[in-house]
């Protein structure tokens, strides 16, 4: 029986809202050997009871969930999980059937080669990154004009990759002759981001890195989230948010 892969955009921990049967009806036909991929901002935020119960609910779906990290991810949690090998690349197991696909990896899933590189630069921090205990947190909370985040509570420097991760991505792609079927990231490459946002978002070291990857490799489709819109940017690049689409 042919196995399938579905893909969707940012979930932000609202697993019930995105994956209950009334919304995602095709899950009734799926098994644990079928996959639903989230293109970042999956919902690893804290270890509260509510968050753990939401993950338990998702674990009990018929399918296996895979995801890349976003800019709204708790890297203190992710970076402290054991690293394991799965389908040719490094992963973190959140649950037996909820799997974090790490940066710079090439996986072979359902007969497809998939390169992953999560992360993105936060755009909602114009008023700064505050340290826990800063008096401005109480003063600014509830003020919609203030755009700030709190270090290691709602923002992590690890939202952007380090050089080791970027180099690992280059080497893994080279090992596959710089040819994959799909690329799955959270943000887009610089050129695609410019097309999508009409220049609204600035480039950063990750979008520039992804631009280099885009110009170096051969691929069939590139899927990403982050921008909270469902949009086909061109014949190869697709931005996802609410849509759940089958790609295999």
Buried (B, 14 or more C-beta within 10 A) or exposed (E): EEBBBBBBBBBBBEBEEBBEEEEBEBBEEBEEEBBBBBBBBBBBBEEEEEBEEBBEEBBEBBBBBBBBBBBBBBBBBBEEBEEEEBBBBBBBBBBEBBBBBBBBBBBBBBEBBBBBBBBBBBBEBEBBBBEEEBEEBEEBEEEEEBBBBBBBBBBBEBBBBEEEBBEBBBEBBEEBEBEBBBBBBBBBBBBBBBBBBEEEBEBBEBBEBBBEBBEEBEBBBBBBBBBEBBEEBEEBBBBBBBBBEEBB
